[in-house]
Amino acid sequence: MDLQGIGALAASGVAAVGIPAALLVGRWQMRAAIRTAEETGRAGIAQAEATYRAALDAVRAEAGNAHAQWHRGLRRDAYSELLLAAHRVRTAAVLLTSGSPEERIERIESGELATHRATLRETEDSLTAAWLVVTLEGPRQAAATAGDLVSACQAFAASHKHDVIVEEAQHSLRSANQASLMPGHPLSEFISTVEELRQLVIENFDHEELMRELLQAEQNSPVNVLRNRAYELLNQIPDLRGPGLTMLTHGITTLDVNDYDEIASRLNRAQSFFLAAAQSALNS
């Protein structure tokens, strides 16, 4: 075989060997490309999942902050409404008894006092409603101090309503019949007896001591002597028994100046405690 034949056979052999080798290399390259694509895909998926989780966390945090701000706004509105309602009760209560004796009598006769009393009832209803909302919104400390504030407001209003009841009864008795106020008439003596009894009570008893005195003391004690005399006189004027009983029963349980000061101080303390609890709740 000449050299050309040998070269041709060699070339054929090389070509025969080169085709499988090329196929093998191509297969390796394809597997490497697939692995690279898979790894790239996994990395992309992981990156996408991380991005999604970060976005979801951000949305959750934003929603949580929005909810917290919304709840804080509800509480702030509830606290503010309770404070405003307490202020309205105090203002309406003071209005019942403000002014000179002549001005108060004018309010009774004109019917203005009845309007003021209706206003006080409305403000007390609003106070109760505001307290219920604070109790619902919480927290516990704010709700507890809110209850104390409502109780103090109610006591403050009751003291002024008590005075008005006595004043109205006195006015009814004094304006019933001028002839009845002449010396020697049972009504005139009844009024002076009740006023003497009231002064005795103010100077010598607090509420609990008075109750014990009325229930347990001897009938000849100063309080019971005056009280029994008032009842005897009242029986002699049956047409005025209603306002007479009111003047007697409310007059002897009236409050003195120190009691009014304590009631007002209690209201101020209750308001301060509630403000502190409300601020603490809002700041937290």
Sequence and secondary structure as in RCSB ss.txt:
>XXXX:A:sequence
MDLQGIGALAASGVAAVGIPAALLVGRWQMRAAIRTAEETGRAGIAQAEATYRAALDAVRAEAGNAHAQWHRGLR
RDAYSELLLAAHRVRTAAVLLTSGSPEERIERIESGELATHRATLRETEDSLTAAWLVVTLEGPRQAAATAGDLV
SACQAFAASHKHDVIVEEAQHSLRSANQASLMPGHPLSEFISTVEELRQLVIENFDHEELMRELLQAEQNSPVNV
LRNRAYELLNQIPDLRGPGLTMLTHGITTLDVNDYDEIASRLNRAQSFFLAAAQSALNS
>XXXX:A:secstr
  HHHHHHHHHHHHHHHHHHHHHHHHHHHHHHHHHHHHHHHHHHHHHHHHHHHHHHHHHHHHHHHHHHHHHHHHH
HHHHHHHHHHHHHHHHHHHHHH S HHHHHHHHHHTHHHHHHHHHHHHHHHHHHHHHHHHHH  HHHHHHHHHHH
HHHHHHHHHHHHHHHHHHHHHHHHHH GGGGSTT HHHHHHHHHHHHHHHHHHH  HHHHHHHHHHS TTSHHHH
HHHHHHHHHHT GGGHHHHHHHHHHHTT   HHHHHHHHHHHHHHHHHHHHHHHHHHH 
